[in-house]
């Protein structure tokens, strides 16, 4: 069911990615700044487990954080988001990194929103059946349309499609499921890089 909180989460998800991609494009954002953002996020998360009176952060947690994350790992999604952005910036050329961040921002958000609102067909790649095929396809289109502003059409489309396919697959590492905020930009960037290298 698509709740107001979930819509808000996904809108913030998209806007943060667009903002980070824009700042990186204009050389305002550096890998060091993103890394510091991760460290600060972890510290704030640690503090917020012990108090609910942190200015701004506590309000966002109350209104947009999933209940299980708010209790166990406050700010989890945003922290992993910054980790995914950091890896994209560090591993890939600037145009591919920006395209990967935008696929994360728009592809991931649209897939959740569209799938929850209009989806009917279960995606067979998703083990728990929560991800729907219509959402995956809509996310692929949204991610590709954003990425094509920075990379060639074939790279944008295939990179976005691969990222959205991996987004629905649960990838476990030492009994923990890897967060899709890390998986999506890594898969998108890797596929675009390999296409450029070999095609």
MIFI-14272 format. One line per 3 residues: their letters; for each residue x, y, z of N, C-alpha, C. Coordinates in steps of 0.001 Angstrom, whole numbers. Layout:
! residues N
a> X/Y/Z/X/Y/Z/X/Y/Z; ...
! end
This chain:
! residues 199
xxx> 841/-1200/0/0/0/0/875/1249/0; 499/2211/-842/1283/3429/-978/796/4471/28; 1588/4719/1061/1214/5674/2097/1824/7042/1814
xxx> 1300/8043/2499/1834/9394/2349/3305/9441/2756; 3646/8706/3813/5032/8662/4277/5941/8080/3201; 5495/7010/2538/6319/6373/1509/6481/7279/294
xxx> 5406/7972/-84/5515/8936/-1189/6536/10011/-837; 6453/10527/377/7411/11535/826/8832/11022/805; 9015/9786/1254/10346/9165/1242/10918/9127/-167
xxx> 10105/8704/-1111/10593/8543/-2478/10832/9891/-3164; 10025/10883/-2834/10253/12228/-3382/11576/12783/-2859; 11817/12622/-1559/13092/13060/-976/14242/12294/-1609
xxx> 14064/10989/-1794/15056/10122/-2438/15451/10693/-3804; 14454/11085/-4591/14717/11618/-5929/15398/12983/-5860; 14889/13865/-5003/15427/15224/-4933/16866/15249/-4425
xxx> 17176/14401/-3436/18552/14337/-2916/19514/13904/-4018; 19121/12886/-4799/19984/12415/-5878/20194/13457/-6955; 19121/14154/-7327/19243/15210/-8342/20155/16320/-7836
xxx> 19994/16677/-6571/20836/17720/-5973/22304/17308/-5963; 22580/16086/-5515/23969/15613/-5458/24585/15528/-6846; 23811/15032/-7821/24312/14941/-9200/24620/16330/-9741
xxx> 23746/17297/-9459/23966/18668/-9926/25196/19300/-9300; 25343/19120/-7997/26513/19675/-7312/27809/19055/-7820; 27773/17754/-8090/28969/17085/-8617/29262/17544/-10041
xxx> 28230/17723/-10841/28403/18183/-12225/29116/19539/-12260; 28748/20425/-11347/29339/21766/-11320/30581/21839/-10427; 31116/20680/-10055/32342/20587/-9261/32227/21265/-7897
xxx> 31020/21320/-7370/30809/21856/-6027/30940/20746/-4999; 30569/19544/-5405/30605/18380/-4513/31816/17516/-4840; 32570/17132/-3829/33731/16262/-4006/33507/14940/-3292
xxx> 34344/13962/-3627/34267/12663/-2953/34502/12827/-1452; 35426/13721/-1087/35709/13957/338/34469/14485/1055; 33748/15399/427/32547/15957/1038/31489/14874/1247
xxx> 31341/13980/266/30380/12894/394/30800/11946/1516; 32095/11647/1584/32611/10777/2648/32342/11386/4022; 32583/12687/4152/32305/13361/5421/30815/13310/5743
xxx> 29983/13383/4683/28547/13258/4870/28168/11902/5446; 28851/10854/4984/28615/9506/5504/28995/9438/6981; 30160/9964/7330/30631/9933/8719/29688/10715/9632
xxx> 29298/11908/9189/28382/12733/9989/27042/12025/10144; 26568/11394/9069/25304/10659/9121/25343/9526/10130; 26455/8807/10159/26602/7706/11120/26600/8236/12552
xxx> 27293/9342/12790/27332/9938/14126/25943/10406/14565; 25226/11065/13652/23879/11534/13965/22950/10351/14218; 23107/9288/13427/22300/8086/13622/22530/7511/15017
xxx> 23792/7447/15406/24152/6922/16729/23522/7763/17837; 23601/9080/17687/23047/9984/18707/21528/9887/18747; 20907/9778/17560/19441/9797/17498/18808/8535/18094
xxx> 19596/7478/18272/19074/6289/18943/18906/6542/20433; 19537/7599/20929/19502/7900/22350/18674/9136/22687; 18279/9878/21654/17440/11051/21880/16551/11293/20665
xxx> 15388/11865/20906/14477/12194/19803/14336/13701/19649; 15331/14427/20133/15250/15887/20124/16325/16545/19270; 16837/15816/18285/17810/16417/17389/17088/17345/16411
xxx> 17513/18594/16305/16843/19523/15372/16850/18976/13935; 15770/19121/13250/15570/18758/11841/15621/17251/11635; 16721/16618/12057/16907/15187/11804/15803/14360/12448
xxx> 15482/14664/13701/14433/13917/14389/13083/14088/13700; 12827/15277/13175/11567/15534/12456/11484/14667/11203; 12589/14608/10457/12611/13777/9247/12431/12297/9584
xxx> 13088/11857/10640/12944/10461/11050/11497/10144/11415; 10880/11035/12162/9508/10815/12606/8538/10763/11429; 8768/11613/10432/7804/11757/9347/8096/10892/8125
xxx> 9352/10464/7943/9682/9774/6702/10433/8456/6854; 10984/8187/8013/11762/6959/8184/10840/5765/8398; 11207/4622/7834/10463/3394/8107/10648/3025/9579
xxx> 9591/2491/10164/9571/2244/11602/10707/1331/12048; 10957/246/11287/12002/-696/11697/13392/-65/11628; 13614/807/10638/14909/1481/10523/15064/2555/11597
xxx> 13978/3235/11891/14023/4280/12918/14447/3706/14263; 14034/2472/14517/14360/1828/15787/15775/1236/15776; 16140/564/14670/17400/-176/14628/18576/602/14051
xxx> 18308/1426/13027/19395/2129/12343/18831/3431/11768; 18648/4453/12600/18074/5710/12120/18904/6324/10990; 18213/6755/9943/18910/7373/8813/19594/6382/7902
xxx> 19281/5110/8052/19944/4049/7291/19913/4303/5790; 18732/4618/5262/18594/4807/3819/19481/5924/3290; 19491/7051/3994/20274/8205/3545/21770/7919/3636
xxx> 22183/7239/4696/23603/6913/4852/24065/6002/3712; 23296/4949/3431/23649/4060/2322/23582/4784/982; 22670/5723/876/22549/6539/-338/23871/7273/-606
xxx> 24391/7906/438/25652/8635/299/26810/7687/5; 26776/6484/576/27810/5492/273/27753/5116/-1205; 26542/4890/-1726/26387/4568/-3141/26894/5679/-4045
xxx> 26574/6924/-3685/27049/8080/-4455/28571/8174/-4395; 29139/7969/-3218/30589/8019/-3043/31283/6976/-3922; 30769/5753/-3924/31366/4700/-4750/31288/5050/-6232
xxx> 30165/5610/-6666/30019/5998/-8071/31048/7063/-8450; 31209/8051/-7581/32162/9135/-7854/33597/8609/-7896; 33917/7709/-6983/35283/7198/-6885/35631/6199/-7981
xxx> 34671/5427/-8437/34961/4321/-9352/34833/4661/-10831; 33983/5634/-11174/33656/5830/-12581/34006/7231/-13077; 34119/7352/-14415/34293/8663/-15026/33118/9553/-14630
xxx> 33312/10857/-14721/32324/11799/-14213/30956/11619/-14863; 30911/11443/-16182/29609/11334/-16853/28876/10059/-16434; 29612/8970/-16293/28992/7715/-15858/28556/7818/-14395
xxx> 29368/8451/-13576/29020/8610/-12160/27723/9404/-12014; 27608/10503/-12744/26398/11327/-12665/25190/10535/-13163; 25358/9837/-14279/24261/9016/-14810/23839/7953/-13796
xxx> 24800/7341/-13119/24505/6316/-12116/23741/6889/-10934; 24140/8091/-10508/23456/8749/-9390/22013/9073/-9775; 21811/9513/-11011/20459/9851/-11462/19589/8606/-11627
xxx> 20195/7497/-12025/19442/6237/-12106/19004/5826/-10700; 19885/6008/-9729/19516/5747/-8337/18395/6679/-7899; 18543/7965/-8216/17585/8969/-7753/16203/8761/-8351
xxx> 16133/8639/-9674/14840/8603/-10356/14348/7188/-10633; 15258/6323/-11092/14847/4956/-11396/14322/4237/-10172; 15060/4320/-9080/14676/3632/-7850/13377/4201/-7285
xxx> 13246/5539/-7272/12042/6166/-6726/10809/5851/-7560; 10929/6009/-8869/9782/5770/-9751/9353/4309/-9699; 10325/3392/-9613/9972/1971/-9565/9117/1656/-8347
xxx> 9456/2257/-7205/8668/2037/-5993/7279/2658/-6107; 7226/3909/-6530/5956/4626/-6577/5014/4047/-7629; 5537/3830/-8823/4685/3332/-9913/4245/1893/-9633
xxx> 5170/1091/-9143/4836/-293/-8830/3767/-400/-7766; 3895/419/-6706/2919/377/-5623/1550/887/-6070; 1543/1847/-6982/273/2453/-7406/-405/1680/-8540
xxx> 382/1198/-9504/-221/601/-10694/173/-859/-10927; 1158/-1342/-10177/1669/-2682/-10430/702/-3801/-10088; 695/-4821/-10927/-137/-6007/-10699/646/-7307/-10888
xxx> 1683/-7249/-11726/2431/-8451/-12071/3665/-8564/-11188; 3798/-9660/-10466/4960/-9862/-9607/6207/-10078/-10448; 7293/-9466/-10029/8568/-9642/-10709/9173/-10967/-10239
xxx> 9396/-11875/-11167/9851/-13223/-10798/11253/-13225/-10194; 12010/-12136/-10387/13357/-12073/-9844/13358/-11725/-8355; 12207/-11244/-7857/12114/-10828/-6466/11573/-11975/-5614
xxx> 12382/-12439/-4694/12014/-13613/-3909/10779/-13455/-3054; 10583/-12277/-2436/9436/-12121/-1554/8197/-11601/-2270; 8320/-11351/-3578/7161/-10959/-4369/6659/-9551/-4129
xxx> 7430/-8703/-3438/6975/-7348/-3140/7234/-6381/-4302; 8221/-6680/-5130/8540/-5809/-6254/7726/-6239/-7471; 7123/-5275/-8152/6230/-5570/-9260/6860/-5159/-10589
xxx> 6550/-5940/-11627/7180/-5764/-12934/6942/-4370/-13505; 5729/-3854/-13351/5427/-2524/-13897/6325/-1452/-13271; 6587/-1598/-11978/7469/-658/-11305/8889/-736/-11831
xxx> 9358/-1953/-12065/10712/-2147/-12597/10855/-1496/-13965; 9862/-1685/-14827/9913/-1116/-16172/9812/410/-16135; 8943/931/-15267/8817/2384/-15140/10103/2992/-14594
xxx> 10721/2315/-13633/11988/2783/-13081/13091/2771/-14120; 13101/1747/-14955/14089/1666/-16038/13956/2857/-16970; 12732/3179/-17353/12490/4302/-18255/12902/5629/-17624
xxx> 12513/5835/-16366/12840/7084/-15684/14351/7251/-15528; 15015/6170/-15122/16466/6226/-14967/17178/6487/-16274; 16712/5830/-17330/17331/6004/-18653/17144/7424/-19169
xxx> 15948/7986/-18988/15671/9348/-19456/16560/10367/-18746; 16858/10124/-17485/17755/11021/-16756/19207/10799/-17171; 19603/9550/-17287/20998/9222/-17603/21400/9660/-19002
xxx> 20447/9668/-19934/20765/9985/-21325/21224/11440/-21498; 21013/12253/-20480/21520/13625/-20521/23040/13664/-20409; 23650/12544/-19964/25088/12534/-19712/25839/11428/-20430
xxx> 25163/10372/-20821/25814/9262/-21511/25003/8911/-22758; 25603/8176/-23716/24864/7778/-24919/23637/6935/-24592; 22668/6970/-25489/21392/6274/-25267/21567/4794/-24914
xxx> 22372/4003/-25680/22501/2580/-25327/23026/2370/-23906; 24005/3161/-23492/24541/3041/-22133/23473/3389/-21103; 22719/4457/-21368/21691/4892/-20427/20606/3829/-20252
xxx> 20136/3283/-21363/19032/2329/-21319/19468/1013/-20676; 20589/468/-21144/21025/-832/-20628/21530/-708/-19197; 22223/385/-18893/22681/607/-17521/21517/719/-16555
xxx> 20488/1463/-16960/19305/1617/-16114/18556/294/-15969; 18411/-419/-17070/17703/-1706/-17028/18411/-2691/-16107; 19742/-2785/-16236/20508/-3713/-15390/20371/-3331/-13916
xxx> 20454/-2029/-13632/20345/-1571/-12248/18984/-1903/-11659; 17928/-1709/-12446/16579/-1999/-11960/16348/-3502/-11796; 17001/-4306/-12623/16898/-5759/-12454/17557/-6190/-11142
xxx> 18738/-5638/-10874/19433/-5992/-9641/18741/-5396/-8415; 18008/-4303/-8619/17301/-3665/-7504/16240/-4585/-6915; 15677/-5463/-7732/14617/-6341/-7242/15155/-7652/-6663
xxx> 16435/-7935/-6911/17028/-9179/-6420/17619/-8945/-5033; 17311/-9816/-4094/17912/-9728/-2768/19312/-10333/-2820; 20320/-9503/-2585/21704/-9966/-2588/22192/-10003/-1152
xxx> 22462/-11194/-669/22866/-11361/726/24378/-11450/851; 24889/-10824/1898/26318/-10830/2176/26475/-11012/3682; 27019/-12168/4073/27162/-12498/5496/25828/-12354/6246
xxx> 24790/-12940/5659/23452/-12962/6259/22769/-11595/6306; 23348/-10588/5663/22738/-9269/5582/22449/-8952/4114; 21258/-8406/3870/20898/-8043/2500/21523/-6702/2156
xxx> 22255/-6665/1024/22885/-5423/595/21816/-4402/229; 22018/-3170/631/21054/-2100/401/21050/-1681/-1062; 19851/-1476/-1636/19784/-1146/-3058/20319/248/-3369
xxx> 20470/1099/-2355/21091/2399/-2591/22576/2258/-2929; 23155/1130/-2599/24535/825/-2988/24546/25/-4279; 23654/-941/-4390/23628/-1835/-5548/23323/-1089/-6846
xxx> 22294/-229/-6821/21824/423/-8051/22912/1246/-8744; 23584/2208/-8061/24619/2972/-8774/25821/2133/-9178; 26161/1109/-8374/27294/253/-8727/27016/-560/-9993
xxx> 25836/-1155/-10059/25475/-1956/-11236/25351/-1062/-12461; 24650/59/-12326/24476/975/-13455/25828/1446/-13977; 26686/1894/-13072/27992/2397/-13483/28873/1329/-14103
xxx> 28863/133/-13513/29686/-963/-14032/29249/-1362/-15438; 27942/-1479/-15654/27430/-1858/-16979/27783/-789/-18008; 27605/469/-17680/27928/1554/-18624/29432/1584/-18914
xxx> 30235/1363/-17890/31692/1344/-18066/32112/210/-18985; 31563/-985/-18763/31926/-2143/-19597/31454/-1968/-21031; 30292/-1374/-21227/29815/-1099/-22580/30772/-162/-23304
xxx> 31214/854/-22616/32135/1830/-23215/33494/1188/-23504; 33866/257/-22671/35179/-372/-22810/35225/-1368/-23954; 34129/-2134/-24144/34180/-3270/-25064/33287/-3123/-26305
x> 32392/-2146/-26317/31496/-2017/-27472/31836/-789/-28316
! end
